[in-house]
Amino acid sequence: MDAGMYDVAIVGGGPAGMAAALTLGRAHRPVLLADAGHGRNAPAEAVHNFLTRDGTPPGELRELGRKELAAYPSVVIREEPVAGVRVVGGGVFRLEQEGGGTADARRLLLATGLADELPGPRGVEALWGRSAFHCPYCHGYECTGRPVAVIGADPARVRLALQLSRFAGDVALCTEGAPLDATARARLEAAGVTVRCEAIARLEATGDRLDQIVFESGPPLARAAVFVVNVPRQRSGLAALLGCASFPDGCVEVDEFGRTSVPGVYAAGDMARRATVPVPLAAVVSAAASGTVAGAVLDQDLLSADFDLPDPFARKKG
């Protein structure tokens, strides 16, 4: 093998990318981990639902991961964004980094993650990850006994308000003028959820801590936290550049082993999902698990290629 060739290039140094690099490093695979440093959960105070790391700040978790990877000499980390990728002779993937450097690899794992767009209300950006949230499993427990609001009126928002009513001190559903059917209203009323239908003017806060929701009409609503609608999008255009199949929501389609529709290209973390999973999984532990699986399958993929062995993960025909 060319001495300048990596077995696997991993683009993205979050939980999925680092977990894959750890798996491959322990298998003595030459790995490049290219990291632009833009973690989706960077605004959050802490990571939750990660056994042994519950409550760890995202930056600290990243530092711990880097420290562990440093123990494996076959893992090389470059702190530079990848601007492009193309296939060159023999099916080799050539990464083009923003600083002008390149790197070649036999296989490619995309772990570039998602970014969140926040359509509103005014003031939500300053609160994101601190007192404005989207995931009850990531931040719901911290709302125990506190007054919270859920913005929106579709069935998913009603469901979230009902879920939060189990432990939040006082839950309000703010519909922004959208109608609710009689069944939804009855369920909310039975659970003690207040409904406010006025349009929201803005969120008022002290620093990054929500104080109250101000409406276009009617009295303001004092709240400690708000659950808002976020619109996730692909942080990187590399999957599209390579022609990887994706879903209407923008997530890259993978199978249960992290393989995309493009031979030799894998994807892991919240940027990718299987057809049987209706939404991208945002949990850090899920991202790390998907990276571990992809790393092991990549190792076996390369092992089959190196020794002309049958692929134990061969796709079933038909």
Order of alpha helices (4+ residues) and beta strands (2+ residues): beta-alpha-beta-alpha-beta-beta-beta-beta-beta-beta-alpha-beta-alpha-beta-alpha-beta-beta-beta-beta-beta-beta-alpha-beta-beta-beta-alpha
